[in-house]
């Protein structure tokens, strides 16, 4: 799922992203570390993976973000 980086705290390695519909979704250090990133700036396009929570794809993310990586084209 694609999103846009919204906040990031380099000390805690956690932050939040905004889905394309404007929904904020937070992520923890484990999700950030799993993506192999060193830094994240607000406005960067990212790809997130969410733990399977049995929610239909059209519904807001209710599961835990497990990976945050840069979106590449």
Kinemage of the C-alpha trace (Angstrom):
@kinemage 1
@onewidth
@group {chain A} dominant
@subgroup {mainchain}
@vectorlist {calphas} color= white
{ca unk a 1} P 0.000 0.000 0.000
{ca unk a 2} L 1.320 3.463 -0.862
{ca unk a 3} L 1.415 6.428 1.490
{ca unk a 4} L 3.235 9.696 2.148
{ca unk a 5} L 5.609 10.173 5.077
{ca unk a 6} L 4.042 12.609 7.531
{ca unk a 7} L 6.140 12.541 10.695
{ca unk a 8} L 9.380 10.837 11.690
{ca unk a 9} L 11.428 10.946 14.888
{ca unk a 10} L 15.020 9.873 14.208
{ca unk a 11} L 15.652 9.134 17.898
{ca unk a 12} L 12.783 6.687 18.312
{ca unk a 13} L 12.737 5.664 14.604
{ca unk a 14} L 8.947 5.869 14.668
{ca unk a 15} L 6.465 8.132 12.971
{ca unk a 16} L 3.387 8.244 10.823
{ca unk a 17} L 2.295 8.236 7.215
{ca unk a 18} L -0.779 9.518 5.453
{ca unk a 19} L -2.689 7.178 3.194
{ca unk a 20} L -3.855 8.636 -0.110
{ca unk a 21} L -7.285 9.285 1.420
{ca unk a 22} L -5.669 11.361 4.209
{ca unk a 23} L -5.919 8.714 6.928
{ca unk a 24} L -2.947 8.901 9.329
{ca unk a 25} L -1.272 5.600 10.190
{ca unk a 26} L 1.535 5.300 12.731
{ca unk a 27} L 4.505 2.943 12.607
{ca unk a 28} L 7.034 1.855 15.209
{ca unk a 29} L 10.801 1.367 15.141
{ca unk a 30} L 10.466 -2.314 14.212
{ca unk a 31} L 8.552 -1.427 11.030
{ca unk a 32} L 11.060 1.288 10.148
{ca unk a 33} L 14.048 -1.020 10.758
{ca unk a 34} L 12.457 -3.814 8.687
{ca unk a 35} L 12.485 -1.523 5.648
{ca unk a 36} L 16.230 -0.903 5.861
{ca unk a 37} L 15.909 2.888 5.752
{ca unk a 38} L 18.272 5.259 7.529
{ca unk a 39} L 16.124 8.397 7.433
{ca unk a 40} L 12.649 9.448 6.374
{ca unk a 41} L 11.610 12.970 5.430
{ca unk a 42} L 8.042 14.275 5.465
{ca unk a 43} L 6.586 14.257 1.969
{ca unk a 44} L 8.490 11.205 0.721
{ca unk a 45} L 6.377 8.556 -0.958
{ca unk a 46} L 6.590 5.253 0.873
{ca unk a 47} L 5.224 1.766 0.654
{ca unk a 48} L 3.878 0.143 3.804
{ca unk a 49} L 3.027 -3.430 4.560
{ca unk a 50} L 0.370 -4.146 7.144
{ca unk a 51} L -0.044 -7.238 9.284
{ca unk a 52} L -3.055 -9.186 8.047
{ca unk a 53} L -6.021 -7.924 10.020
{ca unk a 54} L -8.799 -9.420 7.861
{ca unk a 55} L -9.937 -5.919 6.849
{ca unk a 56} L -11.038 -5.447 3.238
{ca unk a 57} L -8.503 -3.482 1.185
{ca unk a 58} L -10.891 -0.546 0.843
{ca unk a 59} L -11.223 -0.063 4.596
{ca unk a 60} L -8.878 2.003 6.712
{ca unk a 61} L -5.772 0.256 7.982
{ca unk a 62} L -6.573 -1.394 11.292
{ca unk a 63} L -3.598 -3.725 11.540
{ca unk a 64} L -0.043 -3.040 12.602
{ca unk a 65} L 2.403 -1.612 10.052
{ca unk a 66} L 5.229 -4.144 9.694
{ca unk a 67} L 7.443 -2.552 7.007
{ca unk a 68} L 8.064 0.977 5.724
{ca unk a 69} L 10.128 1.327 2.524
{ca unk a 70} L 10.622 4.018 -0.094
{ca unk a 71} L 8.282 3.861 -3.052
{ca unk a 72} L 10.306 3.425 -6.224
{ca unk a 73} L 9.018 3.694 -9.746
